[in-house]
């Protein structure tokens, strides 16, 4: 059971994909022309006597800026939560980001449909979903997905509680004023009504994050 290099090569041929066979290391190398990855190489490897299949995209991103690394790794964890199958990894020696799809075959046979689904998922998730976001982080240090969440949060707040954005702006101005004037005492007027407003805002925040 499991899979063989010949079987995988036949699946690639049926889809008119070019490839190279590395029989010594039990792997096949193929590639794609995509919009967001310049050299989209995929290394398809067999292990455990053909009972374990791995598709690896090496060196998707290299020379990671240490200053942007926390935001980048947080985004990779978020991508793992949002998408299926694709696993992300970081090699600290080569300072590179890779993506993989792994499929244990054991006592089953690798079908063309299974193979095509895994390959298509890897290419689509990496090129269409992940790379635009990750490239923006490396260039700016900002995760565009987090900016979208912030904009959606503000929109929901304004739609649910008109005028709530004004309270937020006023609170931020007060905090700035207090920070600049340590001896200034915080205002206590309308404490009850302000607390109610903040409770409503918190409710909206919680609903957006669900």
N, C-alpha and C positions, 0 to 999 in steps of 0.2 A: 504494500500500500504506500501512500505518500505521493511523491512526485519525482521526476527525473529532469535533467537538463534538456534532454531531447523533447520531452513533453512541453516544457516551458518554451523552448525554441519554436515548436510548432504553433503554439498559441500566438507568439509574437509574429510569426510569418503570416498567419491567417489575418492579422490586423495590419499587415504591410509595415511593420516596425523593424528598423534596422537594429542589429545587435552584434555583440562579440561574445564568444564562449570562452571561458577560462575553466577548462575541465579540471585542471590541477587543484584549483581552489573551490571547485563545485559552485561556480557562479556565472551569471550572464550579466553583461553590461549593456544597457540600452539608454536611450535619451529622447527628449522631446524639445520642440520649439514652443516656448511659452512666452507670455507677455511680461512676466515679472521676474523670471529666473533666466539669466543669460545662458548658462550652460546647465541645463536640467538633466543631470545624469542620474540614473537609477541602477543600483547594484542589486541584482536578484540572487540571493544565496540560498543554498540548501544545506541543512544540517541534520544530524541524527539519522544518517542513511536515507535522506529524502523525506523524513517525517516532520521536518520543521522548515518553514519558508519565511524568509525575511526579505523585504524590499527597503533599501536604504538610499536616501538622497544625501550624499556627502557634501560638506562645505557649502551649505546654503548661504550661511553668513560667516564671515571670518574677521579676525582682528577686532573682536568686540571691545568697544570703549568701556572701560571700567566704570566711568561715571554714569553710563546709561544701562549698565548691566542689571541693576535691581528692577528697573521699569521693564526691561526686556524679558527677564525671567518671570516676572509677574504676569506679563502678557502671554507667555508660553503656557503657564499653568492655566490661565483663563481659556486659551485655545483648546487645551486638553479637555476642559470641562464642557466646552461648547460643541466640540466635534467628536465623532466616533473614529475609532481604529488607529488614528495617527498618534504616534508617541514622539515626543521631542527630547533631544538630549544635547548636552554641551560637553565638548572635549576641552578641558583646561590646558592640556599640552598644546594642541593645535589651535586653541581659541576659536573653535568653530561650532556652529549650530547645525545639527542634522535632524532629519525626520525619518521615521521608520514605520512600516506596517509589518506586523509579525503574525503568522498564522500557523498554529500547531495542527498537523494533519493526522498524525498517529495512525489509526486504522482506517482512515478515509482516503479517497482519491481526490486529487486537486482537479476540479472541473474547469473548463474554459470560462464558465460564467463566474465562478469564484475568483479566478485569477484576474479576469477583466474588471470585476468590481473592485478588488483591492488596488489594482493599478490606477484605475480611474479616480478612486477616492483619494489616493495619495497625491496625484498630480493636481486635482482640483482644489483640495484643501490647502496645499502648499502654495500654489500659484495664485489662486483667486482670493483666498481668505486670509492666509497668514502673511505672505510676503509684503503686500502693500502696508499692512499695519506695522510689521517689524522694521521695514525700511524707514518708515516715518519716525519710529522710536530712535533708531540709530542716527538719523539726521538731526532730529530736534530734541530728543530726550523726552518727548511727550507721546503718550499713548492716545491715538485718536479715538479709540473705543471708550476711554474714560471721559473724554470731552463730550462724546455723544450722550453718555449717561447723565452728565451734568446738565446738558441742554434739555434732555428729556425730563429731568427732575424739575427744572425751573418751569418748563411748559406745563407739567402736571400741577405744580403748585399754583400757578397763575390761573389755570382753568378751574381747579377745585376750590381755591380760596382766593378770589380776586383781591389784589392789594397786598398779598402776603410777601411779595418780593420787596415792597417798600419797607416792611418791618425788618426784613433781612438786611437791606442796605443801611437802615438806621442803626441796627445792632452792630454792624461792622464798623460804622463810623464812630459809635460810642466806644467800642473796644480800642480803636485806633487812638481816640482822644484820651482814653484812660492810660494807654501805654505811653503816650507822650507826656502825660501829666500824672505821675505816680501819686501825688497827694490829693488828686481829685476823687471825690467820693461818688460811687455809682448812683445814678438816679433810681429812686424807688417808686416813682409815680406810676400809677396804673399797673402795678405789679401783677394783680390778679388777671387783668385782661391780657397782658403780655404773655403770662404763663399759658393761658388758654390758646393763644395764637401759636405759640411754639409747640404746644401739644398737637395741634392740628397739622402743623408743618411736619412734625416727626411722623405722624400717621401716614402722610403722603410719601415721605422718604421710605418708610418701611414697605409701603405698597409697591413702589418703583423697584426696590431691590429684590422683591420676591420673584 
